Amino acid sequence: MTDVADTDHRAMVQFGESTVRLAEIARQTGHASEAVAELWPLVARLEARVEDGHSERDVVRLLARARVGLGVALGNVLPEERLVTAARWTARSLEAARHLGDDPVLLSGILRMHGNELRKARLTGAAVERLRHAAAIAPTPDDRAAVLPLLARAAGAIGDRNLFDTVMCETDSLLDRAAHTSLFNPYSLHEIRLRGLLATGRAPTAIRLVEEQPALTTRVAPQWRVIELVTVAQVRLIGGDRAGAAEALDVAVSEAVVQRLPHQLQRIMRAAGQWLPDIRAEAGEALDRMRQEMAA
């Protein structure tokens, strides 16, 4: 037996679940701004419902997923100085997930994304802690495979060579056993390895590996192409290949503008540095335009 309120509740949850799934698809295909636009009103409505005392389990679970989706999407479209906002939203998602208590898949996934946003906000010690926790409670090899690449990036960010090597070794061992995703695939792992080698003081090894780039597939998210181009350019500059670095960064600027990725434009500016002033200026101008649009 159901009444009108029950029907409305089921419809709201189903609509919310669809919105979260579609927003994630939008983000993964290079449309993070659209994901933010869809998730923001959903999160606001769910939070208002919970504040009114309607804290049903399926609503709290949906709120946790919507908050983390919003935080991760914001982590794509915000510049570095505002990335702490993305980490705050993923932290709020963690609060909701912990309220549920007995859903290791949900909790591991949220810890994974929260840890990554902490790393991007340069809170690297906390990032490693959250990502280690996510890996420890991951219930399946696929769930663990989703965590390890991000843990490797965080290990590189704090300069922990032993942790980075250990995590990358396990990640490589799972490539033939776990499902490939937009993050867990040979192309993305190649970028993570290059960046980690640079961060842990092994530039010569990175220079030797830079040409061993795996094939780009449809599983790789568009933003990963930009991320990889910037990292490759950094390696090429260290190896003395200024022309190759300029070519990679030129493409990266264009793609970062199309996908509205201010954080990647800031990476491009740092990579170009004093060696490629024209590209640094182009990226800076594009970043200023994005900031003006966000302010408006």
ABEGO torsion letter per residue (X at the ends): XBBAAAAAAAAAAAAAAAAAAAAAAAAAAGBAAAAAAAAAAAAAAAAAAAAAGBBBAAAAAAAAAAAAAAAAAAAAABBAAAAAAAAAAAAAAAAAAAAAGABAAAAAAAAAAAAAAAAAAGBAAAAAAAAAAAAAABABAAAAAAAAAAAAAAAAAAGBAAAAAAAAAAAAAAAAABBBBAABBAAAAAAAAAAAAAAAGBAAAAAAAAAABBBBBAABBAAAAAAAAAAAAAAAAAAGBAAAAAAAAAAAAAAAAAAGBAAAAAAAAAAAEAABAAAAAAAAAAAAAAAAAAAX
